[in-house]
């Protein structure tokens, strides 16, 4: 082998080494930029040495990119010069044209696309080991990096670009919800609990309260026998005490305190009122996350929901909010929501006063919840009238057949899901 052949061989080896170096710089750049910043911070808190170095480098992305691009461009220019020498020696003047074309193709495949694709798929596997090389390299080339950054930052500042440090993104509620849906490796029940906490901001006390028509309470004007029977048979631990009607609530009785006057030989209404606590009122429309903090602050567990005129709209309990987070405390549909009556054919008979959110949550349905809160309200909104006789209504994929209409209200309805979804259609058939 003569000297010319030896020199060509050495140049080819040098070009091969330069291709590897270029691939390293290209892959490191992509890997560093593709790191999940939240996982990175987690690993930093866990004491991962590679993550700590990568986080330090990413705290000034202009310097990180500066050292990578200086190294990458230096390698690429050197390889281009060597390729030109080989082309000139082997092919003469024609080689001056062919060598850059061939080198560009080789670098595009082996030093750009392939390493960047691998780095994008496995950023941590490349970024953390690379930090051990890039950090000392940054110190070595710091004067050149500083000069390049000074010029580029001077051009970027008038455009309002942050050049002093990394921008720490903050996830919005909706983005966090998407992360929990798609990325979190959690059991489904824990995932639903976390989503329930996020949903507290979108739900108000009006959505979960027991409406005034369903309030079970003590009318102090009733005779003592009826009051005692109600106390002994009630399934609730707290009962509102009112005079004449629920708009005049005068207190809340905890049934544990009822034992004090039930032992007395001569029971009086004064003894009952003495054991009642002051009612705690809640404005309608209060978001659940706010009400949860209010319950904690005021050390209350039951609130009376009132409108702007002071009229009682319903009652909301701390347990109701907790169920929005952890779900119902029973999986039996009939037990959790008495208004839902499953049928043997897979359909349901549901009371008109049942809340749409409760129906959706218990049956896994998606009845529209924007607007009316009850099944009765949903049907009337779509009919735009109060039917005089039973009708059938198609709302999206659900078929609803009214069964009882009384006092201008649909008291019960037969509901099932159709096989084919008819988006946005309403079908009405009079059954009179």
Secondary structure, 3 states (H helix, E strand, C coil): CCHHHHHHHHHHHHHHHHHHHHHHHHHHHHHHHHCCHHHHHHHHHHCCHHHHHHHHHHCCHHHHHHHHHHHHHHHHHHHHHHHHHHHHHHHCHHHHHHHHHHHHHHHHHHHHHHHHHHHHHCHHHHHHHHHHHHHHHHHHCHHHHHHHHHHHHHHHHCCCCCCCCCCCCCCCHHHHHHHHHHCCCCCHHHHHHHHHHHHCCCCEHHHHCEEHHHCCEEECCCCHHHHHHHHHHCCCCEEEEECCCHHHEEEEEEHHHHHHHHCCCCCCHHHHHHHCECCCEEECCCEHHHHHHHHHHHCCCEEEEECCCCCEEEEEEHHHHHHHHHCCCCCCHHHHCCCEEECCCCCEEEECCCEHHHHHHHHCCCCCCCCCCEHHHHHHHHHCCCCCCCEEEEECCEEEEEEEEECCEEEEEEEEECCCCCCCCCCEEECC
